[in-house]
């Protein structure tokens, strides 16, 4: 996150990004290759907002890493 960017702005931007990904997915041709790639694009593009939300709601860095299944460095 940039220094002067507020958390609310990033939440709005990640939501807008996910909506653009959904529109892109719906505009792809209905061919098998496009469907496979499109589903992957849809999963990865919409997960950005979910990851941000999870990180934002964590009470602390160790809490976030515990939910994520990783250890905090130095613990």
PDB file as gemmi writes it, atoms N, CA and C in Angstrom:
CRYST1    1.000    1.000    1.000  90.00  90.00  90.00 P 1                      
ATOM      1  N   UNK A   1       0.850  -1.163   0.000  1.00  0.00           N  
ATOM      2  CA  UNK A   1       0.000   0.000   0.000  1.00  0.00           C  
ATOM      3  C   UNK A   1       0.901   1.232   0.000  1.00  0.00           C  
ATOM      4  N   UNK A   2       0.517   2.214  -0.772  1.00  0.00           N  
ATOM      5  CA  UNK A   2       1.293   3.439  -0.841  1.00  0.00           C  
ATOM      6  C   UNK A   2       1.132   4.227   0.454  1.00  0.00           C  
ATOM      7  N   UNK A   3       2.084   5.078   0.724  1.00  0.00           N  
ATOM      8  CA  UNK A   3       2.123   5.796   1.993  1.00  0.00           C  
ATOM      9  C   UNK A   3       0.864   6.617   2.266  1.00  0.00           C  
ATOM     10  N   UNK A   4       0.362   7.329   1.269  1.00  0.00           N  
ATOM     11  CA  UNK A   4      -0.787   8.207   1.479  1.00  0.00           C  
ATOM     12  C   UNK A   4      -2.125   7.544   1.150  1.00  0.00           C  
ATOM     13  N   UNK A   5      -2.118   6.242   0.887  1.00  0.00           N  
ATOM     14  CA  UNK A   5      -3.346   5.543   0.514  1.00  0.00           C  
ATOM     15  C   UNK A   5      -4.063   5.045   1.769  1.00  0.00           C  
ATOM     16  N   UNK A   6      -5.344   5.262   1.821  1.00  0.00           N  
ATOM     17  CA  UNK A   6      -6.139   4.831   2.963  1.00  0.00           C  
ATOM     18  C   UNK A   6      -6.625   3.400   2.742  1.00  0.00           C  
ATOM     19  N   UNK A   7      -6.844   2.635   3.826  1.00  0.00           N  
ATOM     20  CA  UNK A   7      -7.319   1.261   3.673  1.00  0.00           C  
ATOM     21  C   UNK A   7      -8.636   1.167   2.890  1.00  0.00           C  
ATOM     22  N   UNK A   8      -9.507   2.140   3.071  1.00  0.00           N  
ATOM     23  CA  UNK A   8     -10.788   2.130   2.360  1.00  0.00           C  
ATOM     24  C   UNK A   8     -10.575   2.234   0.853  1.00  0.00           C  
ATOM     25  N   UNK A   9      -9.597   3.032   0.432  1.00  0.00           N  
ATOM     26  CA  UNK A   9      -9.310   3.168  -0.993  1.00  0.00           C  
ATOM     27  C   UNK A   9      -8.851   1.840  -1.582  1.00  0.00           C  
ATOM     28  N   UNK A  10      -8.008   1.128  -0.859  1.00  0.00           N  
ATOM     29  CA  UNK A  10      -7.518  -0.154  -1.353  1.00  0.00           C  
ATOM     30  C   UNK A  10      -8.652  -1.166  -1.420  1.00  0.00           C  
ATOM     31  N   UNK A  11      -9.563  -1.134  -0.452  1.00  0.00           N  
ATOM     32  CA  UNK A  11     -10.713  -2.039  -0.479  1.00  0.00           C  
ATOM     33  C   UNK A  11     -11.559  -1.776  -1.722  1.00  0.00           C  
ATOM     34  N   UNK A  12     -11.785  -0.506  -2.014  1.00  0.00           N  
ATOM     35  CA  UNK A  12     -12.581  -0.134  -3.194  1.00  0.00           C  
ATOM     36  C   UNK A  12     -11.864  -0.569  -4.469  1.00  0.00           C  
ATOM     37  N   UNK A  13     -10.552  -0.352  -4.509  1.00  0.00           N  
ATOM     38  CA  UNK A  13      -9.791  -0.724  -5.708  1.00  0.00           C  
ATOM     39  C   UNK A  13      -9.756  -2.231  -5.929  1.00  0.00           C  
ATOM     40  N   UNK A  14      -9.630  -3.025  -4.850  1.00  0.00           N  
ATOM     41  CA  UNK A  14      -9.612  -4.479  -5.033  1.00  0.00           C  
ATOM     42  C   UNK A  14     -10.983  -4.981  -5.491  1.00  0.00           C  
ATOM     43  N   UNK A  15     -12.048  -4.345  -5.018  1.00  0.00           N  
ATOM     44  CA  UNK A  15     -13.384  -4.730  -5.461  1.00  0.00           C  
ATOM     45  C   UNK A  15     -13.583  -4.374  -6.934  1.00  0.00           C  
ATOM     46  N   UNK A  16     -13.141  -3.191  -7.330  1.00  0.00           N  
ATOM     47  CA  UNK A  16     -13.250  -2.783  -8.735  1.00  0.00           C  
ATOM     48  C   UNK A  16     -12.437  -3.712  -9.633  1.00  0.00           C  
ATOM     49  N   UNK A  17     -11.264  -4.125  -9.159  1.00  0.00           N  
ATOM     50  CA  UNK A  17     -10.432  -5.052  -9.933  1.00  0.00           C  
ATOM     51  C   UNK A  17     -11.161  -6.383 -10.127  1.00  0.00           C  
ATOM     52  N   UNK A  18     -11.759  -6.895  -9.059  1.00  0.00           N  
ATOM     53  CA  UNK A  18     -12.493  -8.154  -9.156  1.00  0.00           C  
ATOM     54  C   UNK A  18     -13.659  -8.041 -10.139  1.00  0.00           C  
ATOM     55  N   UNK A  19     -14.356  -6.929 -10.121  1.00  0.00           N  
ATOM     56  CA  UNK A  19     -15.470  -6.737 -11.049  1.00  0.00           C  
ATOM     57  C   UNK A  19     -14.990  -6.667 -12.498  1.00  0.00           C  
ATOM     58  N   UNK A  20     -13.827  -6.039 -12.705  1.00  0.00           N  
ATOM     59  CA  UNK A  20     -13.266  -6.008 -14.065  1.00  0.00           C  
ATOM     60  C   UNK A  20     -12.867  -7.408 -14.527  1.00  0.00           C  
ATOM     61  N   UNK A  21     -12.328  -8.209 -13.622  1.00  0.00           N  
ATOM     62  CA  UNK A  21     -11.956  -9.587 -13.954  1.00  0.00           C  
ATOM     63  C   UNK A  21     -13.205 -10.386 -14.333  1.00  0.00           C  
ATOM     64  N   UNK A  22     -14.289 -10.201 -13.597  1.00  0.00           N  
ATOM     65  CA  UNK A  22     -15.531 -10.915 -13.891  1.00  0.00           C  
ATOM     66  C   UNK A  22     -16.065 -10.518 -15.263  1.00  0.00           C  
ATOM     67  N   UNK A  23     -16.013  -9.231 -15.575  1.00  0.00           N  
ATOM     68  CA  UNK A  23     -16.458  -8.788 -16.910  1.00  0.00           C  
ATOM     69  C   UNK A  23     -15.575  -9.363 -18.009  1.00  0.00           C  
ATOM     70  N   UNK A  24     -14.269  -9.406 -17.770  1.00  0.00           N  
ATOM     71  CA  UNK A  24     -13.355  -9.987 -18.744  1.00  0.00           C  
ATOM     72  C   UNK A  24     -13.670 -11.464 -18.959  1.00  0.00           C  
ATOM     73  N   UNK A  25     -13.894 -12.194 -17.871  1.00  0.00           N  
ATOM     74  CA  UNK A  25     -14.219 -13.616 -17.958  1.00  0.00           C  
ATOM     75  C   UNK A  25     -15.492 -13.828 -18.774  1.00  0.00           C  
ATOM     76  N   UNK A  26     -16.497 -13.010 -18.550  1.00  0.00           N  
ATOM     77  CA  UNK A  26     -17.763 -13.187 -19.270  1.00  0.00           C  
ATOM     78  C   UNK A  26     -17.639 -12.825 -20.747  1.00  0.00           C  
ATOM     79  N   UNK A  27     -16.611 -12.033 -21.103  1.00  0.00           N  
ATOM     80  CA  UNK A  27     -16.417 -11.644 -22.503  1.00  0.00           C  
ATOM     81  C   UNK A  27     -15.533 -12.624 -23.283  1.00  0.00           C  
ATOM     82  N   UNK A  28     -14.948 -13.602 -22.599  1.00  0.00           N  
ATOM     83  CA  UNK A  28     -14.085 -14.561 -23.292  1.00  0.00           C  
ATOM     84  C   UNK A  28     -14.902 -15.454 -24.216  1.00  0.00           C  
ATOM     85  N   UNK A  29     -14.277 -15.956 -25.289  1.00  0.00           N  
ATOM     86  CA  UNK A  29     -14.989 -16.869 -26.183  1.00  0.00           C  
ATOM     87  C   UNK A  29     -15.359 -18.166 -25.450  1.00  0.00           C  
ATOM     88  N   UNK A  30     -16.384 -18.811 -25.911  1.00  0.00           N  
ATOM     89  CA  UNK A  30     -16.894 -20.024 -25.253  1.00  0.00           C  
ATOM     90  C   UNK A  30     -16.213 -21.280 -25.805  1.00  0.00           C  
ATOM     91  N   UNK A  31     -14.902 -21.242 -25.895  1.00  0.00           N  
ATOM     92  CA  UNK A  31     -14.129 -22.393 -26.356  1.00  0.00           C  
ATOM     93  C   UNK A  31     -13.488 -23.064 -25.148  1.00  0.00           C  
ATOM     94  N   UNK A  32     -13.177 -24.360 -25.236  1.00  0.00           N  
ATOM     95  CA  UNK A  32     -12.629 -25.082 -24.079  1.00  0.00           C  
ATOM     96  C   UNK A  32     -11.347 -24.461 -23.507  1.00  0.00           C  
ATOM     97  N   UNK A  33     -10.428 -24.074 -24.366  1.00  0.00           N  
ATOM     98  CA  UNK A  33      -9.172 -23.492 -23.875  1.00  0.00           C  
ATOM     99  C   UNK A  33      -9.451 -22.179 -23.150  1.00  0.00           C  
ATOM    100  N   UNK A  34     -10.287 -21.348 -23.719  1.00  0.00           N  
ATOM    101  CA  UNK A  34     -10.618 -20.073 -23.086  1.00  0.00           C  
ATOM    102  C   UNK A  34     -11.348 -20.305 -21.764  1.00  0.00           C  
ATOM    103  N   UNK A  35     -12.154 -21.354 -21.692  1.00  0.00           N  
ATOM    104  CA  UNK A  35     -12.881 -21.636 -20.460  1.00  0.00           C  
ATOM    105  C   UNK A  35     -11.925 -22.032 -19.337  1.00  0.00           C  
ATOM    106  N   UNK A  36     -10.947 -22.865 -19.661  1.00  0.00           N  
ATOM    107  CA  UNK A  36      -9.979 -23.301 -18.653  1.00  0.00           C  
ATOM    108  C   UNK A  36      -9.161 -22.104 -18.155  1.00  0.00           C  
ATOM    109  N   UNK A  37      -8.625 -21.336 -19.092  1.00  0.00           N  
ATOM    110  CA  UNK A  37      -7.839 -20.171 -18.701  1.00  0.00           C  
ATOM    111  C   UNK A  37      -8.700 -19.126 -18.002  1.00  0.00           C  
ATOM    112  N   UNK A  38      -9.919 -18.975 -18.466  1.00  0.00           N  
ATOM    113  CA  UNK A  38     -10.826 -18.009 -17.861  1.00  0.00           C  
ATOM    114  C   UNK A  38     -11.171 -18.342 -16.425  1.00  0.00           C  
ATOM    115  N   UNK A  39     -11.393 -19.621 -16.146  1.00  0.00           N  
ATOM    116  CA  UNK A  39     -11.695 -20.021 -14.756  1.00  0.00           C  
ATOM    117  C   UNK A  39     -10.514 -19.734 -13.839  1.00  0.00           C  
ATOM    118  N   UNK A  40      -9.297 -20.003 -14.333  1.00  0.00           N  
ATOM    119  CA  UNK A  40      -8.110 -19.712 -13.525  1.00  0.00           C  
ATOM    120  C   UNK A  40      -7.977 -18.213 -13.301  1.00  0.00           C  
ATOM    121  N   UNK A  41      -8.203 -17.435 -14.336  1.00  0.00           N  
ATOM    122  CA  UNK A  41      -8.158 -15.976 -14.217  1.00  0.00           C  
ATOM    123  C   UNK A  41      -9.192 -15.495 -13.204  1.00  0.00           C  
ATOM    124  N   UNK A  42     -10.372 -16.057 -13.270  1.00  0.00           N  
ATOM    125  CA  UNK A  42     -11.449 -15.671 -12.358  1.00  0.00           C  
ATOM    126  C   UNK A  42     -11.076 -15.978 -10.910  1.00  0.00           C  
ATOM    127  N   UNK A  43     -10.532 -17.177 -10.667  1.00  0.00           N  
ATOM    128  CA  UNK A  43     -10.147 -17.549  -9.295  1.00  0.00           C  
ATOM    129  C   UNK A  43      -9.029 -16.654  -8.760  1.00  0.00           C  
ATOM    130  N   UNK A  44      -7.999 -16.457  -9.568  1.00  0.00           N  
ATOM    131  CA  UNK A  44      -6.862 -15.687  -9.067  1.00  0.00           C  
ATOM    132  C   UNK A  44      -7.175 -14.187  -8.994  1.00  0.00           C  
ATOM    133  N   UNK A  45      -7.925 -13.678  -9.951  1.00  0.00           N  
ATOM    134  CA  UNK A  45      -8.235 -12.255  -9.963  1.00  0.00           C  
ATOM    135  C   UNK A  45      -9.177 -11.830  -8.861  1.00  0.00           C  
ATOM    136  N   UNK A  46     -10.100 -12.695  -8.490  1.00  0.00           N  
ATOM    137  CA  UNK A  46     -11.044 -12.325  -7.436  1.00  0.00           C  
ATOM    138  C   UNK A  46     -10.509 -12.647  -6.043  1.00  0.00           C  
ATOM    139  N   UNK A  47      -9.430 -13.396  -5.951  1.00  0.00           N  
ATOM    140  CA  UNK A  47      -8.879 -13.727  -4.633  1.00  0.00           C  
ATOM    141  C   UNK A  47      -8.115 -12.561  -4.020  1.00  0.00           C  
ATOM    142  N   UNK A  48      -7.736 -11.587  -4.832  1.00  0.00           N  
ATOM    143  CA  UNK A  48      -6.975 -10.432  -4.325  1.00  0.00           C  
ATOM    144  C   UNK A  48      -7.754  -9.742  -3.210  1.00  0.00           C  
ATOM    145  N   UNK A  49      -9.022  -9.491  -3.454  1.00  0.00           N  
ATOM    146  CA  UNK A  49      -9.849  -8.831  -2.445  1.00  0.00           C  
ATOM    147  C   UNK A  49     -10.016  -9.672  -1.194  1.00  0.00           C  
ATOM    148  N   UNK A  50     -10.148 -10.967  -1.365  1.00  0.00           N  
ATOM    149  CA  UNK A  50     -10.293 -11.857  -0.209  1.00  0.00           C  
ATOM    150  C   UNK A  50      -9.026 -11.866   0.633  1.00  0.00           C  
ATOM    151  N   UNK A  51      -7.878 -11.882  -0.009  1.00  0.00           N  
ATOM    152  CA  UNK A  51      -6.614 -11.863   0.728  1.00  0.00           C  
ATOM    153  C   UNK A  51      -6.438 -10.530   1.453  1.00  0.00           C  
ATOM    154  N   UNK A  52      -6.796  -9.439   0.805  1.00  0.00           N  
ATOM    155  CA  UNK A  52      -6.698  -8.137   1.456  1.00  0.00           C  
ATOM    156  C   UNK A  52      -7.618  -8.085   2.680  1.00  0.00           C  
ATOM    157  N   UNK A  53      -8.831  -8.554   2.515  1.00  0.00           N  
ATOM    158  CA  UNK A  53      -9.791  -8.523   3.628  1.00  0.00           C  
ATOM    159  C   UNK A  53      -9.279  -9.343   4.807  1.00  0.00           C  
ATOM    160  N   UNK A  54      -8.731 -10.517   4.523  1.00  0.00           N  
ATOM    161  CA  UNK A  54      -8.204 -11.364   5.591  1.00  0.00           C  
ATOM    162  C   UNK A  54      -7.052 -10.675   6.312  1.00  0.00           C  
ATOM    163  N   UNK A  55      -6.149 -10.062   5.561  1.00  0.00           N  
ATOM    164  CA  UNK A  55      -5.010  -9.377   6.173  1.00  0.00           C  
ATOM    165  C   UNK A  55      -5.474  -8.164   6.969  1.00  0.00           C  
ATOM    166  N   UNK A  56      -6.450  -7.435   6.454  1.00  0.00           N  
ATOM    167  CA  UNK A  56      -6.940  -6.242   7.133  1.00  0.00           C  
ATOM    168  C   UNK A  56      -7.642  -6.592   8.436  1.00  0.00           C  
ATOM    169  N   UNK A  57      -8.327  -7.716   8.478  1.00  0.00           N  
ATOM    170  CA  UNK A  57      -9.077  -8.102   9.680  1.00  0.00           C  
ATOM    171  C   UNK A  57      -8.222  -8.788  10.740  1.00  0.00           C  
ATOM    172  N   UNK A  58      -6.998  -9.153  10.415  1.00  0.00           N  
ATOM    173  CA  UNK A  58      -6.125  -9.785  11.403  1.00  0.00           C  
ATOM    174  C   UNK A  58      -5.811  -8.791  12.511  1.00  0.00           C  
ATOM    175  N   UNK A  59      -5.798  -9.270  13.716  1.00  0.00           N  
ATOM    176  CA  UNK A  59      -5.544  -8.396  14.861  1.00  0.00           C  
ATOM    177  C   UNK A  59      -4.074  -8.001  14.940  1.00  0.00           C  
ATOM    178  N   UNK A  60      -3.211  -8.886  14.489  1.00  0.00           N  
ATOM    179  CA  UNK A  60      -1.775  -8.616  14.516  1.00  0.00           C  
ATOM    180  C   UNK A  60      -1.110  -9.436  13.421  1.00  0.00           C  
ATOM    181  N   UNK A  61       0.151  -9.169  13.172  1.00  0.00           N  
ATOM    182  CA  UNK A  61       0.888  -9.936  12.162  1.00  0.00           C  
ATOM    183  C   UNK A  61       0.938 -11.427  12.525  1.00  0.00           C  
ATOM    184  N   UNK A  62       1.246 -11.796  13.794  1.00  0.00           N  
ATOM    185  CA  UNK A  62       1.232 -13.223  14.128  1.00  0.00           C  
ATOM    186  C   UNK A  62      -0.153 -13.856  13.944  1.00  0.00           C  
ATOM    187  N   UNK A  63      -1.209 -13.090  14.243  1.00  0.00           N  
ATOM    188  CA  UNK A  63      -2.567 -13.586  14.048  1.00  0.00           C  
ATOM    189  C   UNK A  63      -2.817 -13.883  12.570  1.00  0.00           C  
ATOM    190  N   UNK A  64      -2.390 -12.972  11.708  1.00  0.00           N  
ATOM    191  CA  UNK A  64      -2.565 -13.180  10.275  1.00  0.00           C  
ATOM    192  C   UNK A  64      -1.822 -14.428   9.819  1.00  0.00           C  
ATOM    193  N   UNK A  65      -0.583 -14.582  10.247  1.00  0.00           N  
ATOM    194  CA  UNK A  65       0.200 -15.734   9.811  1.00  0.00           C  
ATOM    195  C   UNK A  65      -0.356 -17.037  10.373  1.00  0.00           C  
ATOM    196  N   UNK A  66      -0.935 -17.000  11.565  1.00  0.00           N  
ATOM    197  CA  UNK A  66      -1.539 -18.210  12.113  1.00  0.00           C  
ATOM    198  C   UNK A  66      -2.745 -18.625  11.276  1.00  0.00           C  
ATOM    199  N   UNK A  67      -3.575 -17.675  10.885  1.00  0.00           N  
ATOM    200  CA  UNK A  67      -4.731 -17.977  10.045  1.00  0.00           C  
ATOM    201  C   UNK A  67      -4.288 -18.471   8.682  1.00  0.00           C  
ATOM    202  N   UNK A  68      -3.160 -17.956   8.224  1.00  0.00           N  
ATOM    203  CA  UNK A  68      -2.640 -18.294   6.911  1.00  0.00           C  
ATOM    204  C   UNK A  68      -1.884 -19.623   6.932  1.00  0.00           C  
ATOM    205  N   UNK A  69      -1.577 -20.142   8.113  1.00  0.00           N  
ATOM    206  CA  UNK A  69      -0.869 -21.401   8.217  1.00  0.00           C  
ATOM    207  C   UNK A  69       0.636 -21.256   8.164  1.00  0.00           C  
ATOM    208  N   UNK A  70       1.138 -20.036   8.226  1.00  0.00           N  
ATOM    209  CA  UNK A  70       2.585 -19.805   8.227  1.00  0.00           C  
ATOM    210  C   UNK A  70       3.025 -19.293   9.572  1.00  0.00           C  
ATOM    211  N   UNK A  71       4.310 -19.422   9.838  1.00  0.00           N  
ATOM    212  CA  UNK A  71       4.868 -18.890  11.070  1.00  0.00           C  
ATOM    213  C   UNK A  71       5.392 -17.491  10.846  1.00  0.00           C  
ATOM    214  N   UNK A  72       5.305 -16.668  11.859  1.00  0.00           N  
ATOM    215  CA  UNK A  72       5.870 -15.325  11.798  1.00  0.00           C  
ATOM    216  C   UNK A  72       7.382 -15.457  11.962  1.00  0.00           C  
ATOM    217  N   UNK A  73       8.157 -14.712  11.153  1.00  0.00           N  
ATOM    218  CA  UNK A  73       9.612 -14.763  11.305  1.00  0.00           C  
ATOM    219  C   UNK A  73      10.026 -14.438  12.727  1.00  0.00           C  
ATOM    220  N   UNK A  74      10.939 -15.214  13.269  1.00  0.00           N  
ATOM    221  CA  UNK A  74      11.432 -14.985  14.617  1.00  0.00           C  
ATOM    222  C   UNK A  74      10.618 -15.687  15.693  1.00  0.00           C  
ATOM    223  N   UNK A  75       9.619 -16.499  15.322  1.00  0.00           N  
ATOM    224  CA  UNK A  75       8.840 -17.200  16.348  1.00  0.00           C  
ATOM    225  C   UNK A  75       9.080 -18.676  16.264  1.00  0.00           C  
TER     226      UNK A  75                                                      
END                                                                             
